[in-house]
Amino acid sequence: MSPDPGGLPRYPIKLAIIIAFILLILQAISEVIKNWNIYLSREESQ
C-alpha cells in the first residue's frame, strides 16, 4: 500500500529540497571566495 494513495509522488519534493540545499552551499562557498579576494586585494594596496 502507498503511504499517500492517489496523491502526488513525494520524490520530486524531496529532490527539490536536496537540490536547493546543494545550491545554497555552493552560493555560500562563492561568497566566501569573493570576500576573501576582496580582503586580499585591500591588504595588498595598503
trRosetta pair geometry for C-beta under 8 A, 3 or more apart (Angstrom, degrees):
i j d omega theta_ij theta_ji phi_ij phi_ji
1 5 7.0 -49 -173 -64 86 113
2 5 4.9 132 69 -81 108 63
2 7 8.0 -169 133 37 127 89
4 7 3.8 -65 155 47 107 132
4 8 7.5 -35 128 55 139 47
4 10 6.8 117 18 -43 145 109
8 12 7.8 -69 159 41 111 116
8 13 7.9 87 116 -27 121 117
9 12 6.3 87 91 0 97 94
10 13 5.7 -62 -165 41 56 110
10 14 6.0 49 145 -18 84 109
11 14 5.6 -59 -142 43 37 109
11 15 5.9 39 160 -23 70 108
12 15 5.6 -56 -144 39 30 112
12 16 6.3 34 156 -23 65 105
13 16 5.7 -51 -148 33 30 112
13 17 6.7 33 152 -20 62 102
14 17 5.7 -51 -152 32 34 113
14 18 6.6 32 151 -17 64 105
15 18 5.7 -55 -150 37 34 111
15 19 6.2 32 154 -17 67 107
16 19 5.7 -54 -143 39 32 110
16 20 6.1 34 157 -21 65 107
17 20 5.8 -54 -146 36 28 111
17 21 6.4 29 154 -19 63 107
18 21 5.8 -56 -150 35 30 112
18 22 6.5 29 153 -18 65 106
19 22 5.7 -55 -148 37 33 111
19 23 6.3 31 154 -17 66 106
20 23 5.7 -55 -147 39 31 111
20 24 6.3 35 153 -23 64 106
21 24 5.6 -52 -148 33 31 114
21 25 6.6 32 153 -18 63 103
22 25 5.8 -53 -152 34 33 111
22 26 6.5 33 151 -17 65 105
23 26 5.6 -53 -147 37 35 113
23 27 6.3 37 153 -21 66 104
24 27 5.7 -52 -148 35 32 113
24 28 6.5 35 152 -20 63 104
25 28 5.6 -53 -150 34 33 113
25 29 6.5 34 152 -18 65 103
26 29 5.7 -52 -149 35 33 112
26 30 6.4 37 151 -21 64 105
27 30 5.5 -52 -149 35 33 116
27 31 6.4 34 153 -19 65 104
28 31 5.8 -52 -148 35 32 110
28 32 6.5 33 153 -20 64 104
29 32 5.7 -54 -150 34 32 112
29 33 6.5 30 154 -17 65 106
30 33 5.9 -57 -149 37 30 109
30 34 6.2 28 155 -18 65 109
31 34 5.7 -54 -143 38 31 112
31 35 6.2 25 160 -13 66 109
32 35 6.1 -59 -145 42 26 105
32 36 6.1 30 155 -23 63 110
33 36 5.7 -55 -145 35 28 114
33 37 6.5 29 156 -19 63 105
34 37 5.9 -57 -153 35 29 110
34 38 6.6 29 150 -17 64 105
35 38 5.5 -50 -147 36 37 113
35 39 6.3 41 152 -21 67 104
36 39 5.6 -52 -149 35 31 114
36 40 6.4 29 153 -18 65 105
37 40 5.8 -53 -144 37 32 109
37 41 6.3 30 157 -18 65 107
38 41 5.9 -58 -146 37 29 108
38 42 6.5 26 156 -16 64 107
39 42 6.0 -59 -150 37 28 108
39 43 6.4 28 153 -22 64 109
40 43 5.6 -54 -146 34 33 113
40 44 6.5 32 156 -20 66 105
41 44 5.9 -51 -147 34 33 110
41 45 6.6 29 156 -19 63 109
42 45 5.9 -59 -148 35 32 109
42 46 6.9 34 156 -26 63 104
43 46 6.3 -57 -159 23 32 111
